[in-house]
Amino acid sequence: MKLDDFDWKILALLQDNARLSYAELGRLIGLSPSAVGDRVARLEQEEIIEKHISIVNFKKVGFMLSAYISMEFNHHRYQSFLKCLSAFPEIVSCSRITGKNCIIMKVVLKDSLHLEQMVDRLSEFGNSYTSVILSDVVEAGPVPDSRSVNLI
């Protein structure tokens, strides 16, 4: 699907505030609410917009520590780990990556004891490597307009 200027404007505004009404979006970009609604529906149907979410402040709900944990799996333990992911509610994102470690996860934890317990639980699957996050510089930044990204 080729995106035009209006589509990119809608995406930029919704990434900043997914609660904007179609009327407000239309006022901001110069389209009628029904035209905005049709465009948003098309963006959702094409899975360009995957879902509308709320970003929760982990610290305000008791998770005072966050970390990245990468994993190097023991023989055939990768598939076992994938089947057990739901047993680790602390994992807020998990990506398969290249290199010696094939998984990297962002986890949120109550404290350092909770981190230690998490690392212990992961040890049955292989070696884990942990980096505690001191602060987030950019978190959930907007997707850039691909037309304005220049390769050098």
N, CA, C and O atoms as a DFTB+ gen file, in Angstrom:
608 C
 N C O
     1  1       0.847      -1.183       0.000
     2  2       0.000       0.000       0.000
     3  2       0.887       1.240       0.000
     4  3       1.790       1.365       0.828
     5  1       0.633       2.131      -0.909
     6  2       1.379       3.379      -0.975
     7  2       0.691       4.410      -0.084
     8  3      -0.514       4.634      -0.191
     9  1       1.466       5.028       0.787
    10  2       0.938       6.024       1.709
    11  2       1.130       7.417       1.135
    12  3       2.191       7.738       0.599
    13  1       0.093       8.247       1.250
    14  2       0.206       9.628       0.794
    15  2       0.440      10.552       1.990
    16  3       0.577      10.094       3.124
    17  1       0.483      11.855       1.721
    18  2       0.762      12.831       2.781
    19  2      -0.241      12.740       3.932
    20  3       0.138      12.820       5.101
    21  1      -1.524      12.571       3.595
    22  2      -2.542      12.484       4.645
    23  2      -2.323      11.249       5.525
    24  3      -2.449      11.324       6.747
    25  1      -1.995      10.115       4.900
    26  2      -1.743       8.898       5.673
    27  2      -0.584       9.106       6.646
    28  3      -0.673       8.728       7.814
    29  1       0.499       9.704       6.163
    30  2       1.663       9.939       7.029
    31  2       1.324      10.907       8.158
    32  3       1.790      10.733       9.284
    33  1       0.518      11.921       7.865
    34  2       0.110      12.867       8.909
    35  2      -0.736      12.164       9.966
    36  3      -0.559      12.394      11.162
    37  1      -1.662      11.303       9.523
    38  2      -2.498      10.541      10.456
    39  2      -1.618       9.651      11.329
    40  3      -1.795       9.608      12.547
    41  1      -0.672       8.943      10.716
    42  2       0.220       8.073      11.479
    43  2       1.026       8.854      12.511
    44  3       1.159       8.424      13.657
    45  1       1.556       9.987      12.107
    46  2       2.354      10.795      13.037
    47  2       1.504      11.257      14.223
    48  3       1.947      11.183      15.369
    49  1       0.307      11.725      13.956
    50  2      -0.555      12.221      15.030
    51  2      -1.017      11.087      15.950
    52  3      -1.037      11.256      17.169
    53  1      -1.386       9.939      15.384
    54  2      -1.846       8.825      16.209
    55  2      -0.716       8.207      17.024
    56  3      -0.958       7.689      18.115
    57  1       0.519       8.252      16.513
    58  2       1.643       7.741      17.297
    59  2       1.902       8.626      18.506
    60  3       2.389       8.155      19.534
    61  1       1.580       9.894      18.383
    62  2       1.747      10.816      19.502
    63  2       0.577      10.720      20.482
    64  3       0.771      10.821      21.693
    65  1      -0.648      10.523      19.954
    66  2      -1.839      10.449      20.800
    67  2      -2.892       9.600      20.097
    68  3      -3.633      10.097      19.250
    69  1      -2.955       8.321      20.450
    70  2      -3.883       7.391      19.803
    71  2      -5.339       7.653      20.171
    72  3      -6.238       7.026      19.611
    73  1      -5.582       8.566      21.101
    74  2      -6.953       8.857      21.527
    75  2      -7.589      10.009      20.763
    76  3      -8.725      10.384      21.055
    77  1      -6.887      10.575      19.797
    78  2      -7.479      11.658      19.012
    79  2      -8.701      11.143      18.264
    80  3      -8.681      10.053      17.693
    81  1      -9.759      11.937      18.274
    82  2     -10.965      11.567      17.531
    83  2     -10.751      11.812      16.041
    84  3      -9.847      12.548      15.643
    85  1     -11.591      11.188      15.231
    86  2     -11.504      11.419      13.782
    87  2     -11.777      12.888      13.466
    88  3     -11.188      13.442      12.538
    89  1     -12.666      13.519      14.233
    90  2     -12.961      14.933      14.018
    91  2     -11.718      15.786      14.293
    92  3     -11.395      16.689      13.522
    93  1     -11.026      15.490      15.399
    94  2      -9.821      16.256      15.736
    95  2      -8.719      16.012      14.710
    96  3      -8.057      16.951      14.267
    97  1      -8.521      14.740      14.331
    98  2      -7.525      14.433      13.293
    99  2      -7.848      15.187      12.004
   100  3      -6.968      15.781      11.382
   101  1      -9.111      15.153      11.619
   102  2      -9.531      15.838      10.394
   103  2      -9.270      17.334      10.453
   104  3      -8.807      17.934       9.483
   105  1      -9.573      17.932      11.607
   106  2      -9.329      19.373      11.775
   107  2      -7.844      19.685      11.636
   108  3      -7.472      20.702      11.050
   109  1      -6.992      18.808      12.176
   110  2      -5.548      19.046      12.154
   111  2      -4.923      18.864      10.767
   112  3      -3.915      19.498      10.456
   113  1      -5.511      18.010       9.939
   114  2      -4.891      17.743       8.640
   115  2      -5.732      18.197       7.445
   116  3      -5.300      18.080       6.298
   117  1      -6.930      18.714       7.718
   118  2      -7.746      19.246       6.631
   119  2      -8.588      18.215       5.891
   120  3      -8.776      18.327       4.680
   121  1      -9.093      17.220       6.599
   122  2      -9.995      16.226       6.015
   123  2     -11.250      16.118       6.874
   124  3     -11.240      16.514       8.040
   125  1     -12.318      15.589       6.310
   126  2     -13.543      15.366       7.078
   127  2     -13.346      14.183       8.022
   128  3     -12.510      13.316       7.769
   129  1     -14.113      14.149       9.103
   130  2     -14.015      13.007      10.018
   131  2     -14.264      11.663       9.323
   132  3     -13.594      10.677       9.631
   133  1     -15.211      11.615       8.397
   134  2     -15.489      10.342       7.717
   135  2     -14.321       9.931       6.815
   136  3     -14.023       8.742       6.702
   137  1     -13.659      10.896       6.173
   138  2     -12.492      10.574       5.345
   139  2     -11.345      10.056       6.220
   140  3     -10.639       9.122       5.837
   141  1     -11.166      10.663       7.389
   142  2     -10.143      10.202       8.319
   143  2     -10.477       8.788       8.782
   144  3      -9.601       7.924       8.820
   145  1     -11.743       8.547       9.135
   146  2     -12.171       7.220       9.575
   147  2     -11.908       6.162       8.519
   148  3     -11.451       5.063       8.835
   149  1     -12.196       6.491       7.255
   150  2     -11.934       5.550       6.154
   151  2     -10.443       5.260       6.036
   152  3     -10.045       4.113       5.833
   153  1      -9.627       6.288       6.161
   154  2      -8.173       6.108       6.047
   155  2      -7.623       5.280       7.207
   156  3      -6.792       4.396       7.001
   157  1      -8.083       5.565       8.426
   158  2      -7.624       4.797       9.578
   159  2      -8.047       3.330       9.422
   160  3      -7.262       2.425       9.707
   161  1      -9.276       3.096       8.973
   162  2      -9.749       1.719       8.758
   163  2      -8.879       1.001       7.725
   164  3      -8.565      -0.178       7.891
   165  1      -8.493       1.702       6.669
   166  2      -7.635       1.107       5.640
   167  2      -6.245       0.812       6.201
   168  3      -5.669      -0.238       5.916
   169  1      -5.708       1.732       6.994
   170  2      -4.399       1.515       7.624
   171  2      -4.439       0.328       8.588
   172  3      -3.464      -0.414       8.708
   173  1      -5.562       0.155       9.268
   174  2      -5.720      -0.998      10.156
   175  2      -5.880      -2.289       9.353
   176  3      -5.284      -3.312       9.689
   177  1      -6.684      -2.238       8.297
   178  2      -6.912      -3.420       7.459
   179  2      -5.606      -3.895       6.816
   180  3      -5.381      -5.098       6.687
   181  1      -4.758      -2.967       6.421
   182  2      -3.469      -3.302       5.812
   183  2      -2.402      -3.628       6.864
   184  3      -1.254      -3.918       6.526
   185  1      -2.795      -3.577       8.143
   186  2      -1.919      -3.866       9.282
   187  2      -0.729      -2.914       9.386
   188  3       0.318      -3.266       9.930
   189  1      -0.907      -1.713       8.861
   190  2       0.078      -0.653       9.077
   191  2      -0.102      -0.144      10.511
   192  3       0.873       0.076      11.230
   193  1      -1.355       0.039      10.911
   194  2      -1.677       0.266      12.323
   195  2      -2.062      -1.101      12.864
   196  3      -3.083      -1.668      12.475
   197  1      -1.232      -1.630      13.772
   198  2      -1.480      -2.967      14.306
   199  2      -2.427      -2.954      15.491
   200  3      -3.290      -3.824      15.606
   201  1      -2.274      -1.966      16.381
   202  2      -3.157      -1.867      17.529
   203  2      -2.998      -0.500      18.169
   204  3      -2.022       0.209      17.919
   205  1      -3.960      -0.142      18.988
   206  2      -3.938       1.099      19.760
   207  2      -3.669       0.701      21.201
   208  3      -4.395      -0.119      21.764
   209  1      -2.626       1.275      21.807
   210  2      -2.222       0.849      23.141
   211  2      -2.046       2.040      24.076
   212  3      -1.947       3.190      23.648
   213  1      -2.012       1.725      25.356
   214  2      -1.645       2.706      26.373
   215  2      -0.269       2.323      26.892
   216  3      -0.001       1.145      27.131
   217  1       0.588       3.287      27.064
   218  2       1.925       3.037      27.596
   219  2       1.871       3.299      29.100
   220  3       1.573       4.409      29.541
   221  1       2.163       2.261      29.873
   222  2       2.079       2.329      31.324
   223  2       3.456       2.673      31.883
   224  3       4.469       2.142      31.429
   225  1       3.485       3.554      32.862
   226  2       4.712       3.881      33.569
   227  2       4.985       2.749      34.559
   228  3       4.327       2.651      35.595
   229  1       5.961       1.893      34.232
   230  2       6.241       0.712      35.042
   231  2       6.559       1.068      36.492
   232  3       6.135       0.368      37.411
   233  1       7.295       2.143      36.697
   234  2       7.691       2.517      38.059
   235  2       6.481       2.885      38.912
   236  3       6.450       2.602      40.110
   237  1       5.493       3.510      38.299
   238  2       4.301       3.932      39.051
   239  2       3.461       2.739      39.497
   240  3       2.626       2.870      40.391
   241  1       3.677       1.565      38.875
   242  2       2.927       0.367      39.280
   243  2       3.827      -0.645      39.984
   244  3       3.472      -1.819      40.095
   245  1       5.003      -0.192      40.466
   246  2       5.818      -1.008      41.341
   247  2       7.019      -1.708      40.733
   248  3       7.711      -2.441      41.440
   249  1       7.292      -1.515      39.458
   250  2       8.464      -2.134      38.833
   251  2       9.566      -1.085      38.731
   252  3       9.616      -0.310      37.776
   253  1      10.446      -1.073      39.728
   254  2      11.437      -0.016      39.873
   255  2      12.718      -0.256      39.082
   256  3      13.566       0.633      38.999
   257  1      12.870      -1.441      38.501
   258  2      14.093      -1.813      37.802
   259  2      13.727      -2.380      36.443
   260  3      12.783      -3.161      36.326
   261  1      14.465      -1.993      35.418
   262  2      14.289      -2.609      34.103
   263  2      15.668      -2.984      33.565
   264  3      16.677      -2.373      33.915
   265  1      15.686      -3.992      32.716
   266  2      16.963      -4.505      32.212
   267  2      16.757      -5.137      30.844
   268  3      15.646      -5.494      30.454
   269  1      17.871      -5.260      30.133
   270  2      17.906      -6.073      28.919
   271  2      18.625      -7.359      29.280
   272  3      19.676      -7.342      29.921
   273  1      18.049      -8.462      28.864
   274  2      18.672      -9.761      29.076
   275  2      18.767     -10.447      27.718
   276  3      17.764     -10.637      27.031
   277  1      19.988     -10.815      27.345
   278  2      20.158     -11.599      26.117
   279  2      20.475     -13.027      26.521
   280  3      21.005     -13.285      27.602
   281  1      20.137     -13.952      25.627
   282  2      20.287     -15.376      25.944
   283  2      21.085     -16.103      24.882
   284  3      20.915     -15.883      23.682
   285  1      21.961     -16.974      25.355
   286  2      22.665     -17.952      24.535
   287  2      22.121     -19.298      25.008
   288  3      22.361     -19.696      26.148
   289  1      21.402     -19.993      24.154
   290  2      20.675     -21.191      24.573
   291  2      21.528     -22.439      24.517
   292  3      22.387     -22.596      23.650
   293  1      21.264     -23.337      25.479
   294  2      21.852     -24.675      25.452
   295  2      21.188     -25.469      24.330
   296  3      20.183     -25.029      23.772
   297  1      21.730     -26.610      24.005
   298  2      21.229     -27.451      22.919
   299  2      19.714     -27.623      22.992
   300  3      19.180     -28.084      24.001
   301  1      19.040     -27.253      21.931
   302  2      17.601     -27.486      21.756
   303  2      16.733     -26.843      22.836
   304  3      15.577     -27.238      22.986
   305  1      17.229     -25.891      23.576
   306  2      16.448     -25.238      24.631
   307  2      15.704     -24.003      24.133
   308  3      14.837     -23.470      24.826
   309  1      16.043     -23.556      22.938
   310  2      15.382     -22.373      22.383
   311  2      13.877     -22.613      22.237
   312  3      13.072     -21.791      22.674
   313  1      13.499     -23.726      21.630
   314  2      12.078     -24.024      21.440
   315  2      11.362     -24.181      22.783
   316  3      10.226     -23.734      22.940
   317  1      12.019     -24.805      23.735
   318  2      11.433     -24.950      25.081
   319  2      11.187     -23.582      25.701
   320  3      10.153     -23.345      26.326
   321  1      12.152     -22.684      25.520
   322  2      12.008     -21.329      26.055
   323  2      10.807     -20.630      25.430
   324  3      10.011     -20.012      26.136
   325  1      10.672     -20.726      24.105
   326  2       9.552     -20.070      23.424
   327  2       8.210     -20.574      23.954
   328  3       7.266     -19.796      24.096
   329  1       8.125     -21.864      24.244
   330  2       6.883     -22.434      24.766
   331  2       6.587     -21.947      26.181
   332  3       5.436     -21.977      26.616
   333  1       7.607     -21.502      26.899
   334  2       7.452     -21.074      28.293
   335  2       7.371     -19.557      28.461
   336  3       7.327     -19.076      29.593
   337  1       7.351     -18.808      27.396
   338  2       7.384     -17.344      27.506
   339  2       6.285     -16.789      28.410
   340  3       6.512     -15.833      29.150
   341  1       5.108     -17.382      28.351
   342  2       4.011     -16.863      29.179
   343  2       4.278     -17.026      30.670
   344  3       3.613     -16.388      31.486
   345  1       5.243     -17.873      31.041
   346  2       5.610     -18.045      32.455
   347  2       6.498     -16.905      32.956
   348  3       6.855     -16.865      34.133
   349  1       6.851     -15.983      32.063
   350  2       7.713     -14.859      32.410
   351  2       6.977     -13.539      32.130
   352  3       7.280     -12.869      31.143
   353  1       6.025     -13.161      32.977
   354  2       5.275     -11.929      32.721
   355  2       6.153     -10.673      32.799
   356  3       5.741      -9.601      32.355
   357  1       7.348     -10.803      33.356
   358  2       8.265      -9.653      33.448
   359  2       8.796      -9.231      32.081
   360  3       9.273      -8.107      31.923
   361  1       8.719     -10.118      31.098
   362  2       9.235      -9.813      29.759
   363  2       8.222      -8.926      29.038
   364  3       7.103      -9.353      28.753
   365  1       8.625      -7.682      28.745
   366  2       7.729      -6.755      28.050
   367  2       8.017      -6.680      26.561
   368  3       7.174      -6.220      25.791
   369  1       9.208      -7.131      26.140
   370  2       9.499      -7.285      24.719
   371  2      10.573      -8.349      24.569
   372  3      11.421      -8.530      25.443
   373  1      10.519      -9.044      23.449
   374  2      11.464     -10.122      23.201
   375  2      11.686     -10.189      21.694
   376  3      10.735     -10.294      20.920
   377  1      12.945     -10.128      21.292
   378  2      13.280     -10.129      19.866
   379  2      14.358     -11.161      19.581
   380  3      15.259     -11.380      20.390
   381  1      14.251     -11.792      18.419
   382  2      15.304     -12.689      17.961
   383  2      16.346     -11.835      17.251
   384  3      16.009     -10.980      16.433
   385  1      17.616     -12.075      17.573
   386  2      18.687     -11.251      17.028
   387  2      19.779     -12.129      16.432
   388  3      19.788     -13.345      16.627
   389  1      20.694     -11.504      15.708
   390  2      21.829     -12.222      15.151
   391  2      22.966     -12.254      16.167
   392  3      22.973     -11.496      17.138
   393  1      23.905     -13.125      15.931
   394  2      25.076     -13.200      16.803
   395  2      25.029     -14.391      17.728
   396  3      24.169     -15.262      17.600
   397  1      25.957     -14.422      18.657
   398  2      26.086     -15.529      19.604
   399  2      24.829     -15.676      20.450
   400  3      24.346     -16.786      20.676
   401  1      24.311     -14.563      20.909
   402  2      23.053     -14.570      21.656
   403  2      21.924     -14.419      20.648
   404  3      21.983     -13.556      19.772
   405  1      20.902     -15.247      20.766
   406  2      19.869     -15.193      19.731
   407  2      18.565     -14.550      20.185
   408  3      17.644     -14.389      19.383
   409  1      18.476     -14.185      21.453
   410  2      17.277     -13.521      21.970
   411  2      17.723     -12.343      22.836
   412  3      18.691     -12.436      23.591
   413  1      16.994     -11.234      22.707
   414  2      17.170     -10.137      23.663
   415  2      15.787      -9.757      24.171
   416  3      14.832      -9.643      23.403
   417  1      15.703      -9.566      25.472
   418  2      14.439      -9.265      26.116
   419  2      14.566      -7.997      26.946
   420  3      15.609      -7.737      27.547
   421  1      13.518      -7.226      26.973
   422  2      13.427      -6.140      27.937
   423  2      12.509      -6.640      29.042
   424  3      11.406      -7.119      28.780
   425  1      12.976      -6.523      30.276
   426  2      12.196      -6.999      31.418
   427  2      11.995      -5.859      32.412
   428  3      12.824      -4.957      32.522
   429  1      10.885      -5.919      33.126
   430  2      10.622      -4.969      34.209
   431  2      10.502      -5.768      35.496
   432  3       9.870      -6.824      35.535
   433  1      11.121      -5.243      36.549
   434  2      11.259      -5.996      37.793
   435  2      11.032      -5.085      38.992
   436  3      11.172      -3.866      38.900
   437  1      10.681      -5.694      40.113
   438  2      10.444      -4.911      41.327
   439  2      11.736      -4.354      41.902
   440  3      11.784      -3.207      42.345
   441  1      12.799      -5.184      41.895
   442  2      14.057      -4.785      42.525
   443  2      15.162      -5.738      42.090
   444  3      14.938      -6.607      41.247
   445  1      16.355      -5.579      42.663
   446  2      17.487      -6.415      42.263
   447  2      17.297      -7.877      42.656
   448  3      17.798      -8.760      41.959
   449  1      16.596      -8.160      43.741
   450  2      16.302      -9.540      44.109
   451  2      15.416     -10.196      43.044
   452  3      15.624     -11.352      42.674
   453  1      14.453      -9.460      42.571
   454  2      13.573      -9.954      41.505
   455  2      14.392     -10.257      40.242
   456  3      14.151     -11.259      39.568
   457  1      15.364      -9.387      39.927
   458  2      16.252      -9.630      38.783
   459  2      17.051     -10.916      38.995
   460  3      17.171     -11.734      38.083
   461  1      17.587     -11.087      40.181
   462  2      18.363     -12.296      40.473
   463  2      17.502     -13.543      40.301
   464  3      17.954     -14.537      39.733
   465  1      16.280     -13.496      40.784
   466  2      15.372     -14.635      40.644
   467  2      15.037     -14.904      39.174
   468  3      14.928     -16.057      38.756
   469  1      14.878     -13.845      38.406
   470  2      14.594     -13.983      36.964
   471  2      15.767     -14.658      36.259
   472  3      15.570     -15.574      35.461
   473  1      16.980     -14.211      36.550
   474  2      18.176     -14.800      35.946
   475  2      18.283     -16.277      36.333
   476  3      18.636     -17.112      35.501
   477  1      17.983     -16.595      37.577
   478  2      18.005     -17.992      38.020
   479  2      16.991     -18.830      37.247
   480  3      17.295     -19.952      36.842
   481  1      15.806     -18.304      37.043
   482  2      14.768     -19.036      36.299
   483  2      15.180     -19.247      34.842
   484  3      14.877     -20.284      34.252
   485  1      15.865     -18.269      34.270
   486  2      16.291     -18.379      32.869
   487  2      17.458     -19.348      32.689
   488  3      17.682     -19.839      31.582
   489  1      18.199     -19.628      33.750
   490  2      19.424     -20.419      33.636
   491  2      19.185     -21.837      33.125
   492  3      20.102     -22.448      32.577
   493  1      17.990     -22.369      33.288
   494  2      17.720     -23.718      32.786
   495  2      17.744     -23.778      31.255
   496  3      17.859     -24.857      30.673
   497  1      17.635     -22.615      30.609
   498  2      17.601     -22.578      29.148
   499  2      18.961     -22.281      28.527
   500  3      19.181     -22.571      27.351
   501  1      19.869     -21.711      29.301
   502  2      21.188     -21.373      28.775
   503  2      21.810     -20.246      29.568
   504  3      21.444     -19.993      30.716
   505  1      22.762     -19.570      28.933
   506  2      23.470     -18.466      29.584
   507  2      22.753     -17.154      29.308
   508  3      22.364     -16.867      28.176
   509  1      22.587     -16.369      30.353
   510  2      21.963     -15.051      30.184
   511  2      22.991     -13.969      30.463
   512  3      23.910     -14.151      31.261
   513  1      22.819     -12.841      29.791
   514  2      23.701     -11.685      29.939
   515  2      22.804     -10.479      30.181
   516  3      21.937     -10.161      29.366
   517  1      23.022      -9.813      31.308
   518  2      22.107      -8.777      31.768
   519  2      22.753      -7.403      31.747
   520  3      23.909      -7.241      32.136
   521  1      22.001      -6.426      31.292
   522  2      22.382      -5.010      31.380
   523  2      21.227      -4.265      32.024
   524  3      20.126      -4.223      31.473
   525  1      21.470      -3.679      33.182
   526  2      20.444      -2.898      33.866
   527  2      20.291      -1.563      33.148
   528  3      21.283      -0.931      32.782
   529  1      19.061      -1.141      32.951
   530  2      18.770       0.127      32.289
   531  2      18.797       1.241      33.330
   532  3      18.060       1.201      34.315
   533  1      19.649       2.227      33.102
   534  2      19.706       3.373      34.006
   535  2      18.597       4.371      33.691
   536  3      17.937       4.886      34.594
   537  1      18.400       4.638      32.398
   538  2      17.306       5.508      31.964
   539  2      17.046       5.250      30.486
   540  3      17.926       4.785      29.762
   541  1      15.842       5.554      30.050
   542  2      15.486       5.423      28.643
   543  2      15.652       6.786      27.975
   544  3      15.075       7.783      28.407
   545  1      16.444       6.802      26.928
   546  2      16.673       8.041      26.189
   547  2      15.536       8.260      25.189
   548  3      14.972       9.352      25.112
   549  1      15.207       7.223      24.431
   550  2      14.066       7.226      23.521
   551  2      13.335       5.922      23.759
   552  3      13.925       4.844      23.691
   553  1      12.060       6.026      24.035
   554  2      11.273       4.816      24.233
   555  2      10.022       4.920      23.384
   556  3       9.282       5.900      23.466
   557  1       9.793       3.907      22.571
   558  2       8.614       3.856      21.706
   559  2       8.512       5.113      20.849
   560  3       7.451       5.731      20.758
   561  1       9.620       5.481      20.226
   562  2       9.615       6.637      19.338
   563  2       8.761       6.383      18.114
   564  3       8.509       5.229      17.766
   565  1       8.316       7.426      17.465
   566  2       7.475       7.255      16.287
   567  2       8.252       6.690      15.100
   568  3       9.459       6.896      14.973
   569  1       7.538       5.977      14.242
   570  2       8.133       5.481      13.007
   571  2       8.319       6.685      12.080
   572  3       7.376       7.446      11.865
   573  1       9.524       6.866      11.528
   574  2       9.731       8.021      10.652
   575  2       9.032       7.833       9.313
   576  3       8.800       6.707       8.874
   577  1       8.704       8.932       8.677
   578  2       8.154       8.925       7.323
   579  2       9.251       8.386       6.407
   580  3      10.292       9.025       6.254
   581  1       9.036       7.233       5.802
   582  2      10.078       6.579       5.003
   583  2      10.487       7.403       3.787
   584  3      11.548       7.173       3.207
   585  1       9.661       8.348       3.408
   586  2      10.013       9.201       2.261
   587  2      11.078      10.212       2.637
   588  3      11.765      10.737       1.761
   589  1      11.231      10.500       3.948
   590  2      12.184      11.522       4.361
   591  2      13.480      10.943       4.904
   592  3      14.358      11.693       5.330
   593  1      13.616       9.610       4.897
   594  2      14.826       8.969       5.388
   595  2      15.770       8.778       4.203
   596  3      15.469       8.045       3.260
   597  1      16.914       9.450       4.271
   598  2      17.892       9.368       3.171
   599  2      19.048       8.478       3.558
   600  3      19.597       8.587       4.654
   601  1      19.409       7.603       2.656
   602  2      20.590       6.771       2.868
   603  2      21.797       7.481       2.330
   604  3      21.741       8.104       1.269
   605  1      22.886       7.392       3.050
   606  2      24.102       8.079       2.621
   607  2      24.875       7.199       1.671
   608  3      25.937       7.594       1.191
